[in-house]
Amino acid sequence: MLKPDTSLAEVALSCGFHDQSHFTKTFKRVMNITPAQYRTRFRSN
């Protein structure tokens, strides 16, 4: 997830989701931020 060259679609598929939209909705529900926000926030740390 923190590798900038891996797309969110690839991350979603590797986590067992069949589409990025479902992954994004589930991630946001669990983490309270979107995957893109997570990447931005934690890539810089």
PDB file of N, CA, C, O and CB in Angstrom:
ATOM      1  N   MET A   1       0.822  -1.192   0.000  1.00  0.00           N
ATOM      2  CA  MET A   1       0.000   0.000   0.000  1.00  0.00           C
ATOM      3  C   MET A   1       0.866   1.255   0.000  1.00  0.00           C
ATOM      4  O   MET A   1       0.491   2.272  -0.585  1.00  0.00           O
ATOM      5  CB  MET A   1      -0.935  -0.002   1.202  1.00  0.00           C
ATOM      6  N   LEU A   2       2.002   1.186   0.643  1.00  0.00           N
ATOM      7  CA  LEU A   2       2.853   2.371   0.722  1.00  0.00           C
ATOM      8  C   LEU A   2       3.822   2.480  -0.446  1.00  0.00           C
ATOM      9  O   LEU A   2       4.529   3.480  -0.571  1.00  0.00           O
ATOM     10  CB  LEU A   2       3.623   2.360   2.013  1.00  0.00           C
ATOM     11  N   LYS A   3       3.862   1.469  -1.299  1.00  0.00           N
ATOM     12  CA  LYS A   3       4.720   1.550  -2.482  1.00  0.00           C
ATOM     13  C   LYS A   3       4.024   2.406  -3.533  1.00  0.00           C
ATOM     14  O   LYS A   3       2.929   2.068  -3.980  1.00  0.00           O
ATOM     15  CB  LYS A   3       5.042   0.126  -3.048  1.00  0.00           C
ATOM     16  N   PRO A   4       4.640   3.498  -3.925  1.00  0.00           N
ATOM     17  CA  PRO A   4       3.974   4.420  -4.851  1.00  0.00           C
ATOM     18  C   PRO A   4       3.738   3.835  -6.242  1.00  0.00           C
ATOM     19  O   PRO A   4       2.884   4.325  -6.980  1.00  0.00           O
ATOM     20  CB  PRO A   4       4.786   5.674  -4.980  1.00  0.00           C
ATOM     21  N   ASP A   5       4.482   2.795  -6.606  1.00  0.00           N
ATOM     22  CA  ASP A   5       4.319   2.223  -7.942  1.00  0.00           C
ATOM     23  C   ASP A   5       3.211   1.168  -8.003  1.00  0.00           C
ATOM     24  O   ASP A   5       2.926   0.647  -9.081  1.00  0.00           O
ATOM     25  CB  ASP A   5       5.627   1.613  -8.399  1.00  0.00           C
ATOM     26  N   THR A   6       2.586   0.844  -6.878  1.00  0.00           N
ATOM     27  CA  THR A   6       1.485  -0.113  -6.850  1.00  0.00           C
ATOM     28  C   THR A   6       0.166   0.648  -6.862  1.00  0.00           C
ATOM     29  O   THR A   6      -0.090   1.477  -5.989  1.00  0.00           O
ATOM     30  CB  THR A   6       1.579  -1.040  -5.604  1.00  0.00           C
ATOM     31  N   SER A   7      -0.662   0.364  -7.850  1.00  0.00           N
ATOM     32  CA  SER A   7      -1.948   1.066  -7.940  1.00  0.00           C
ATOM     33  C   SER A   7      -2.906   0.558  -6.868  1.00  0.00           C
ATOM     34  O   SER A   7      -2.751  -0.551  -6.357  1.00  0.00           O
ATOM     35  CB  SER A   7      -2.572   0.887  -9.342  1.00  0.00           C
ATOM     36  N   LEU A   8      -3.880   1.369  -6.541  1.00  0.00           N
ATOM     37  CA  LEU A   8      -4.880   0.945  -5.567  1.00  0.00           C
ATOM     38  C   LEU A   8      -5.702  -0.222  -6.103  1.00  0.00           C
ATOM     39  O   LEU A   8      -6.169  -1.057  -5.328  1.00  0.00           O
ATOM     40  CB  LEU A   8      -5.800   2.114  -5.201  1.00  0.00           C
ATOM     41  N   ALA A   9      -5.879  -0.287  -7.403  1.00  0.00           N
ATOM     42  CA  ALA A   9      -6.581  -1.428  -8.001  1.00  0.00           C
ATOM     43  C   ALA A   9      -5.800  -2.718  -7.751  1.00  0.00           C
ATOM     44  O   ALA A   9      -6.393  -3.753  -7.446  1.00  0.00           O
ATOM     45  CB  ALA A   9      -6.786  -1.209  -9.522  1.00  0.00           C
ATOM     46  N   GLU A  10      -4.477  -2.660  -7.879  1.00  0.00           N
ATOM     47  CA  GLU A  10      -3.639  -3.832  -7.601  1.00  0.00           C
ATOM     48  C   GLU A  10      -3.707  -4.211  -6.126  1.00  0.00           C
ATOM     49  O   GLU A  10      -3.769  -5.393  -5.789  1.00  0.00           O
ATOM     50  CB  GLU A  10      -2.180  -3.562  -8.010  1.00  0.00           C
ATOM     51  N   VAL A  11      -3.695  -3.221  -5.256  1.00  0.00           N
ATOM     52  CA  VAL A  11      -3.804  -3.477  -3.815  1.00  0.00           C
ATOM     53  C   VAL A  11      -5.145  -4.149  -3.521  1.00  0.00           C
ATOM     54  O   VAL A  11      -5.203  -5.130  -2.780  1.00  0.00           O
ATOM     55  CB  VAL A  11      -3.661  -2.151  -2.999  1.00  0.00           C
ATOM     56  N   ALA A  12      -6.207  -3.625  -4.096  1.00  0.00           N
ATOM     57  CA  ALA A  12      -7.541  -4.191  -3.883  1.00  0.00           C
ATOM     58  C   ALA A  12      -7.586  -5.653  -4.313  1.00  0.00           C
ATOM     59  O   ALA A  12      -8.089  -6.502  -3.578  1.00  0.00           O
ATOM     60  CB  ALA A  12      -8.599  -3.383  -4.650  1.00  0.00           C
ATOM     61  N   LEU A  13      -7.065  -5.946  -5.492  1.00  0.00           N
ATOM     62  CA  LEU A  13      -7.060  -7.324  -5.982  1.00  0.00           C
ATOM     63  C   LEU A  13      -6.226  -8.235  -5.091  1.00  0.00           C
ATOM     64  O   LEU A  13      -6.620  -9.369  -4.822  1.00  0.00           O
ATOM     65  CB  LEU A  13      -6.533  -7.374  -7.409  1.00  0.00           C
ATOM     66  N   SER A  14      -5.089  -7.752  -4.637  1.00  0.00           N
ATOM     67  CA  SER A  14      -4.223  -8.578  -3.795  1.00  0.00           C
ATOM     68  C   SER A  14      -4.837  -8.829  -2.417  1.00  0.00           C
ATOM     69  O   SER A  14      -4.461  -9.779  -1.729  1.00  0.00           O
ATOM     70  CB  SER A  14      -2.860  -7.915  -3.640  1.00  0.00           C
ATOM     71  N   CYS A  15      -5.779  -7.978  -2.017  1.00  0.00           N
ATOM     72  CA  CYS A  15      -6.483  -8.156  -0.738  1.00  0.00           C
ATOM     73  C   CYS A  15      -7.755  -8.989  -0.899  1.00  0.00           C
ATOM     74  O   CYS A  15      -8.468  -9.234   0.073  1.00  0.00           O
ATOM     75  CB  CYS A  15      -6.834  -6.793  -0.135  1.00  0.00           C
ATOM     76  N   GLY A  16      -8.032  -9.418  -2.120  1.00  0.00           N
ATOM     77  CA  GLY A  16      -9.187 -10.273  -2.353  1.00  0.00           C
ATOM     78  C   GLY A  16     -10.451  -9.563  -2.796  1.00  0.00           C
ATOM     79  O   GLY A  16     -11.499 -10.197  -2.925  1.00  0.00           O
ATOM     80  N   PHE A  17     -10.377  -8.263  -3.032  1.00  0.00           N
ATOM     81  CA  PHE A  17     -11.533  -7.517  -3.523  1.00  0.00           C
ATOM     82  C   PHE A  17     -11.589  -7.640  -5.037  1.00  0.00           C
ATOM     83  O   PHE A  17     -10.557  -7.707  -5.705  1.00  0.00           O
ATOM     84  CB  PHE A  17     -11.466  -6.023  -3.089  1.00  0.00           C
ATOM     85  N   HIS A  18     -12.806  -7.670  -5.573  1.00  0.00           N
ATOM     86  CA  HIS A  18     -12.970  -7.806  -7.015  1.00  0.00           C
ATOM     87  C   HIS A  18     -12.995  -6.469  -7.741  1.00  0.00           C
ATOM     88  O   HIS A  18     -12.869  -6.420  -8.964  1.00  0.00           O
ATOM     89  CB  HIS A  18     -14.230  -8.558  -7.312  1.00  0.00           C
ATOM     90  N   ASP A  19     -13.157  -5.388  -6.990  1.00  0.00           N
ATOM     91  CA  ASP A  19     -13.052  -4.071  -7.612  1.00  0.00           C
ATOM     92  C   ASP A  19     -12.567  -3.040  -6.597  1.00  0.00           C
ATOM     93  O   ASP A  19     -12.729  -3.199  -5.387  1.00  0.00           O
ATOM     94  CB  ASP A  19     -14.407  -3.642  -8.205  1.00  0.00           C
ATOM     95  N   GLN A  20     -11.980  -2.002  -7.124  1.00  0.00           N
ATOM     96  CA  GLN A  20     -11.371  -0.959  -6.297  1.00  0.00           C
ATOM     97  C   GLN A  20     -12.421  -0.195  -5.500  1.00  0.00           C
ATOM     98  O   GLN A  20     -12.150   0.236  -4.379  1.00  0.00           O
ATOM     99  CB  GLN A  20     -10.574   0.009  -7.168  1.00  0.00           C
ATOM    100  N   SER A  21     -13.596  -0.026  -6.051  1.00  0.00           N
ATOM    101  CA  SER A  21     -14.650   0.727  -5.377  1.00  0.00           C
ATOM    102  C   SER A  21     -15.044   0.064  -4.055  1.00  0.00           C
ATOM    103  O   SER A  21     -15.156   0.734  -3.028  1.00  0.00           O
ATOM    104  CB  SER A  21     -15.875   0.855  -6.289  1.00  0.00           C
ATOM    105  N   HIS A  22     -15.249  -1.228  -4.087  1.00  0.00           N
ATOM    106  CA  HIS A  22     -15.615  -1.950  -2.858  1.00  0.00           C
ATOM    107  C   HIS A  22     -14.477  -1.876  -1.843  1.00  0.00           C
ATOM    108  O   HIS A  22     -14.721  -1.691  -0.650  1.00  0.00           O
ATOM    109  CB  HIS A  22     -15.958  -3.431  -3.172  1.00  0.00           C
ATOM    110  N   PHE A  23     -13.247  -2.018  -2.306  1.00  0.00           N
ATOM    111  CA  PHE A  23     -12.080  -1.905  -1.429  1.00  0.00           C
ATOM    112  C   PHE A  23     -12.044  -0.528  -0.766  1.00  0.00           C
ATOM    113  O   PHE A  23     -11.844  -0.423   0.444  1.00  0.00           O
ATOM    114  CB  PHE A  23     -10.777  -2.153  -2.222  1.00  0.00           C
ATOM    115  N   THR A  24     -12.237   0.523  -1.559  1.00  0.00           N
ATOM    116  CA  THR A  24     -12.180   1.889  -1.036  1.00  0.00           C
ATOM    117  C   THR A  24     -13.263   2.120   0.013  1.00  0.00           C
ATOM    118  O   THR A  24     -12.990   2.697   1.066  1.00  0.00           O
ATOM    119  CB  THR A  24     -12.328   2.905  -2.176  1.00  0.00           C
ATOM    120  N   LYS A  25     -14.480   1.677  -0.262  1.00  0.00           N
ATOM    121  CA  LYS A  25     -15.577   1.853   0.695  1.00  0.00           C
ATOM    122  C   LYS A  25     -15.310   1.090   1.989  1.00  0.00           C
ATOM    123  O   LYS A  25     -15.545   1.613   3.078  1.00  0.00           O
ATOM    124  CB  LYS A  25     -16.903   1.388   0.078  1.00  0.00           C
ATOM    125  N   THR A  26     -14.825  -0.134   1.875  1.00  0.00           N
ATOM    126  CA  THR A  26     -14.535  -0.940   3.058  1.00  0.00           C
ATOM    127  C   THR A  26     -13.375  -0.344   3.846  1.00  0.00           C
ATOM    128  O   THR A  26     -13.434  -0.259   5.072  1.00  0.00           O
ATOM    129  CB  THR A  26     -14.217  -2.388   2.658  1.00  0.00           C
ATOM    130  N   PHE A  27     -12.332   0.064   3.151  1.00  0.00           N
ATOM    131  CA  PHE A  27     -11.168   0.666   3.802  1.00  0.00           C
ATOM    132  C   PHE A  27     -11.583   1.914   4.571  1.00  0.00           C
ATOM    133  O   PHE A  27     -11.179   2.108   5.717  1.00  0.00           O
ATOM    134  CB  PHE A  27     -10.078   1.012   2.765  1.00  0.00           C
ATOM    135  N   LYS A  28     -12.389   2.756   3.936  1.00  0.00           N
ATOM    136  CA  LYS A  28     -12.814   3.994   4.594  1.00  0.00           C
ATOM    137  C   LYS A  28     -13.670   3.708   5.821  1.00  0.00           C
ATOM    138  O   LYS A  28     -13.549   4.394   6.836  1.00  0.00           O
ATOM    139  CB  LYS A  28     -13.587   4.877   3.615  1.00  0.00           C
ATOM    140  N   ARG A  29     -14.528   2.705   5.735  1.00  0.00           N
ATOM    141  CA  ARG A  29     -15.375   2.353   6.873  1.00  0.00           C
ATOM    142  C   ARG A  29     -14.526   1.869   8.053  1.00  0.00           C
ATOM    143  O   ARG A  29     -14.819   2.196   9.203  1.00  0.00           O
ATOM    144  CB  ARG A  29     -16.394   1.268   6.468  1.00  0.00           C
ATOM    145  N   VAL A  30     -13.489   1.102   7.773  1.00  0.00           N
ATOM    146  CA  VAL A  30     -12.643   0.543   8.832  1.00  0.00           C
ATOM    147  C   VAL A  30     -11.624   1.556   9.353  1.00  0.00           C
ATOM    148  O   VAL A  30     -11.420   1.667  10.562  1.00  0.00           O
ATOM    149  CB  VAL A  30     -11.918  -0.694   8.321  1.00  0.00           C
ATOM    150  N   MET A  31     -10.986   2.294   8.443  1.00  0.00           N
ATOM    151  CA  MET A  31      -9.871   3.172   8.819  1.00  0.00           C
ATOM    152  C   MET A  31     -10.272   4.638   9.010  1.00  0.00           C
ATOM    153  O   MET A  31      -9.490   5.432   9.534  1.00  0.00           O
ATOM    154  CB  MET A  31      -8.798   3.091   7.772  1.00  0.00           C
ATOM    155  N   ASN A  32     -11.472   4.993   8.592  1.00  0.00           N
ATOM    156  CA  ASN A  32     -11.980   6.374   8.673  1.00  0.00           C
ATOM    157  C   ASN A  32     -11.249   7.359   7.765  1.00  0.00           C
ATOM    158  O   ASN A  32     -11.404   8.570   7.923  1.00  0.00           O
ATOM    159  CB  ASN A  32     -11.888   6.859  10.090  1.00  0.00           C
ATOM    160  N   ILE A  33     -10.469   6.867   6.834  1.00  0.00           N
ATOM    161  CA  ILE A  33      -9.857   7.678   5.773  1.00  0.00           C
ATOM    162  C   ILE A  33      -9.818   6.821   4.517  1.00  0.00           C
ATOM    163  O   ILE A  33      -9.869   5.593   4.594  1.00  0.00           O
ATOM    164  CB  ILE A  33      -8.408   8.180   6.174  1.00  0.00           C
ATOM    165  N   THR A  34      -9.727   7.466   3.369  1.00  0.00           N
ATOM    166  CA  THR A  34      -9.654   6.715   2.117  1.00  0.00           C
ATOM    167  C   THR A  34      -8.253   6.136   1.935  1.00  0.00           C
ATOM    168  O   THR A  34      -7.305   6.595   2.573  1.00  0.00           O
ATOM    169  CB  THR A  34     -10.027   7.617   0.916  1.00  0.00           C
ATOM    170  N   PRO A  35      -8.115   5.133   1.069  1.00  0.00           N
ATOM    171  CA  PRO A  35      -6.783   4.600   0.802  1.00  0.00           C
ATOM    172  C   PRO A  35      -5.815   5.671   0.289  1.00  0.00           C
ATOM    173  O   PRO A  35      -4.638   5.661   0.650  1.00  0.00           O
ATOM    174  CB  PRO A  35      -6.876   3.471  -0.205  1.00  0.00           C
ATOM    175  N   ALA A  36      -6.294   6.580  -0.538  1.00  0.00           N
ATOM    176  CA  ALA A  36      -5.427   7.647  -1.054  1.00  0.00           C
ATOM    177  C   ALA A  36      -4.958   8.562   0.075  1.00  0.00           C
ATOM    178  O   ALA A  36      -3.796   8.968   0.105  1.00  0.00           O
ATOM    179  CB  ALA A  36      -6.165   8.470  -2.129  1.00  0.00           C
ATOM    180  N   GLN A  37      -5.850   8.884   0.993  1.00  0.00           N
ATOM    181  CA  GLN A  37      -5.469   9.712   2.139  1.00  0.00           C
ATOM    182  C   GLN A  37      -4.461   8.973   3.018  1.00  0.00           C
ATOM    183  O   GLN A  37      -3.510   9.572   3.522  1.00  0.00           O
ATOM    184  CB  GLN A  37      -6.716  10.102   2.965  1.00  0.00           C
ATOM    185  N   TYR A  38      -4.671   7.683   3.197  1.00  0.00           N
ATOM    186  CA  TYR A  38      -3.743   6.860   3.981  1.00  0.00           C
ATOM    187  C   TYR A  38      -2.353   6.904   3.359  1.00  0.00           C
ATOM    188  O   TYR A  38      -1.355   7.116   4.049  1.00  0.00           O
ATOM    189  CB  TYR A  38      -4.246   5.398   4.073  1.00  0.00           C
ATOM    190  N   ARG A  39      -2.304   6.700   2.049  1.00  0.00           N
ATOM    191  CA  ARG A  39      -1.014   6.738   1.347  1.00  0.00           C
ATOM    192  C   ARG A  39      -0.315   8.073   1.545  1.00  0.00           C
ATOM    193  O   ARG A  39       0.874   8.120   1.863  1.00  0.00           O
ATOM    194  CB  ARG A  39      -1.211   6.472  -0.146  1.00  0.00           C
ATOM    195  N   THR A  40      -1.049   9.143   1.356  1.00  0.00           N
ATOM    196  CA  THR A  40      -0.466  10.478   1.489  1.00  0.00           C
ATOM    197  C   THR A  40       0.044  10.714   2.904  1.00  0.00           C
ATOM    198  O   THR A  40       1.143  11.234   3.096  1.00  0.00           O
ATOM    199  CB  THR A  40      -1.493  11.550   1.117  1.00  0.00           C
ATOM    200  N   ARG A  41      -0.742  10.337   3.871  1.00  0.00           N
ATOM    201  CA  ARG A  41      -0.390  10.581   5.268  1.00  0.00           C
ATOM    202  C   ARG A  41       0.802   9.738   5.724  1.00  0.00           C
ATOM    203  O   ARG A  41       1.696  10.249   6.397  1.00  0.00           O
ATOM    204  CB  ARG A  41      -1.585  10.299   6.157  1.00  0.00           C
ATOM    205  N   PHE A  42       0.821   8.473   5.369  1.00  0.00           N
ATOM    206  CA  PHE A  42       1.823   7.579   5.929  1.00  0.00           C
ATOM    207  C   PHE A  42       3.040   7.370   5.036  1.00  0.00           C
ATOM    208  O   PHE A  42       4.052   6.843   5.497  1.00  0.00           O
ATOM    209  CB  PHE A  42       1.200   6.266   6.218  1.00  0.00           C
ATOM    210  N   ARG A  43       2.965   7.765   3.788  1.00  0.00           N
ATOM    211  CA  ARG A  43       4.133   7.662   2.911  1.00  0.00           C
ATOM    212  C   ARG A  43       5.203   8.654   3.340  1.00  0.00           C
ATOM    213  O   ARG A  43       6.397   8.385   3.213  1.00  0.00           O
ATOM    214  CB  ARG A  43       3.738   7.906   1.442  1.00  0.00           C
ATOM    215  N   SER A  44       4.773   9.795   3.846  1.00  0.00           N
ATOM    216  CA  SER A  44       5.727  10.836   4.229  1.00  0.00           C
ATOM    217  C   SER A  44       6.390  10.559   5.576  1.00  0.00           C
ATOM    218  O   SER A  44       7.388  11.198   5.909  1.00  0.00           O
ATOM    219  CB  SER A  44       5.030  12.178   4.273  1.00  0.00           C
ATOM    220  N   ASN A  45       5.856   9.622   6.355  1.00  0.00           N
ATOM    221  CA  ASN A  45       6.430   9.315   7.678  1.00  0.00           C
ATOM    222  C   ASN A  45       7.478   8.258   7.586  1.00  0.00           C
ATOM    223  O   ASN A  45       8.063   7.878   8.600  1.00  0.00           O
ATOM    224  CB  ASN A  45       5.357   8.873   8.646  1.00  0.00           C
TER     225      ASN A  45
END
